Amino acid sequence: MARIVVLGAGFAGLWAAIGAARKRDEIGANGDIEIRLIDRNAYHNIRVRNYEADLGEVALPLGQLLDPIGVSHGIGEVEAIDPARREISLVTSSGKETLRYDRLVLALGSEVMRPDIPGLAAHAFDVDTYAAALRLEDHLVSLGRSAPSPGRSTVIVVGAGFTGIEVAAEMPDRLARAGITGSRRIILVDPNPAVGASIGAHARPVIETALAALDIETRLGVRVASIEAAGIRLNSGESIPTQSVIWCAGMRASRLATSFPGGRDRLGRLLVDPLMRVADVGGVFAAGDVASSVIDGLHPTVMSCQFARPMGRFAGHNVVADLAGLPMLPLRIDWYVTVLDLGAWGALYTEGWDREVRNAGQAAKATKETINRKRIYPPLSGRKDELFAAAAPTVQAPPPTYGARSR
Ligand SMILES: Cc1cc2nc3c(=O)[nH]c(=O)nc-3n(C[C@H](O)[C@H](O)[C@H](O)COP(=O)(O)OP(=O)(O)OC[C@H]3O[C@@H](n4cnc5c(N)ncnc54)[C@H](O)[C@@H]3O)c2cc1C
């Protein structure tokens, strides 16, 4: 029996596994092809929701999604990949293991960069993973039970890109929920001279308006010099008492992308063709944040679930087609939107690669909530037909508001 291994159960990996099972079923090869998914966790994390206070529905058990379609799954830490031998080295609860593959889908995602800043590893929080998000939530709850102090009611968010802005904008409500009211401070720190430098000039005025309305301060053009349990020091010389530093500065593809000889971009992503194949190596497909594909003939994909999910579906379809000697399908997406949560103020909805503002405030918030709570969820019914329908190698239509011009 031939074996397809999918590494990673995020937005790309989950959909690659379901997409592969769908194609396997379609060609009647269920007895000929084994599909095995490996992740360090036994759940699919709706990672884009890790900044929210309510983490009740952001870790979906893999068994519920994969058992009904005959995809086996294991928990293990991927330590190394040897593409010449087609072998993966894993550490599982029973020790070291080697897993052989005939075809591989690499979907190990990305992680927030943690530079070597004194105190960062020991004292900073983040929302990169479900475990990290739970740790932050527990911390805020326990702060709420402690004696008032300036450090207790000050939150520093480092990185004023998509994630940092969403974390900061949510923080007034999260502090209030934790019982931290009164003279609280939320400060967004970034080395760039403006917030949302990577988001662009069209969006910036909306973001600035929202941050001002939420009473969020900024420290721009500065870097973090050190972090301690009771405070942070900036390279401007300013020291701020705080017990809560949340690190959201910069993403990088999984280090395991370096296992392959093909080219990589400045984020460490493997370059893949429209079929999601990794260049210069046989039998390997990659999807999601670990891969970069020129998606509309011009623009490389952005690390986002908007691209990770279709990249996964197409990689899953193509890996089975490749194994069976059938035609593969190229992925092309001609639309790009961003929807940035801005807490109680609302949200920001942009279209196009210049991120032109199409909607903002509560109307955009409704779109954001639909995306975060419905659109990106797999069917939870456990029904094979629903899972396979959702994993078809097609491109989803843009959100319903696409093309609206309410601002
Ligand atoms: C707080 C936050 C908010 C975001 N908001 C948005 C948004 O609004 N819109 C948007 O489009 N994108 C958003 N993103 C980005 C989005 O989450 C990513 O682009 C998306 O998760 C990429 O999917 P992926 O499958 O490639 O990687 P991931 O979802 O990261 O999945 C990778 C999987 O691989 C596993 N893994 C990694 N390394 C190993 C290893 N060595 N061994 C075993 N398992 C491993 C992980 O456990 C994980 O399950 C946000 C990200 C964060 C953190």
The ligand as a Gaussian input file, in Angstrom:
#p B3LYP/6-31G(d) Opt

LIG

0 1
 C       -3.651000      35.413000      16.491000
 C       -3.624000      35.185000      15.007000
 C       -4.577000      35.792000      14.221000
 C       -4.592000      35.579000      12.844000
 N       -5.559000      36.186000      12.105000
 C       -5.665000      35.888000      10.811000
 C       -6.732000      36.421000      10.037000
 O       -7.531000      37.204000      10.522000
 N       -6.824000      36.048000       8.735000
 C       -5.943000      35.181000       8.172000
 O       -6.108000      34.844000       7.001000
 N       -4.896000      34.672000       8.861000
 C       -4.740000      35.007000      10.165000
 N       -3.714000      34.473000      10.884000
 C       -2.725000      33.632000      10.205000
 C       -3.239000      32.208000      10.058000
 O       -3.566000      31.687000      11.319000
 C       -2.167000      31.354000       9.388000
 O       -1.862000      31.901000       8.139000
 C       -2.667000      29.917000       9.232000
 O       -2.837000      29.334000      10.494000
 C       -1.709000      29.097000       8.387000
 O       -2.173000      27.789000       8.310000
 P       -1.117000      26.594000       8.241000
 O       -1.907000      25.343000       8.196000
 O       -0.119000      26.854000       7.201000
 O       -0.332000      26.688000       9.628000
 P       -0.861000      26.457000      11.091000
 O       -2.279000      26.794000      11.212000
 O        0.127000      27.119000      11.974000
 O       -0.724000      24.882000      11.289000
 C        0.527000      24.257000      11.396000
 C        0.336000      22.973000      12.172000
 O        1.582000      22.278000      12.216000
 C        1.820000      21.826000      13.540000
 N        3.270000      21.769000      13.720000
 C        4.154000      22.760000      13.501000
 N        5.408000      22.333000      13.701000
 C        5.312000      21.037000      14.071000
 C        6.272000      20.015000      14.388000
 N        7.592000      20.253000      14.348000
 N        5.829000      18.798000      14.706000
 C        4.479000      18.519000      14.717000
 N        3.535000      19.427000      14.412000
 C        3.949000      20.663000      14.095000
 C        1.134000      22.817000      14.438000
 O        0.778000      22.245000      15.682000
 C       -0.093000      23.212000      13.617000
 O       -1.207000      22.407000      13.905000
 C       -3.628000      34.710000      12.256000
 C       -2.649000      34.106000      13.051000
 C       -2.644000      34.338000      14.416000
 C       -1.589000      33.679000      15.270000

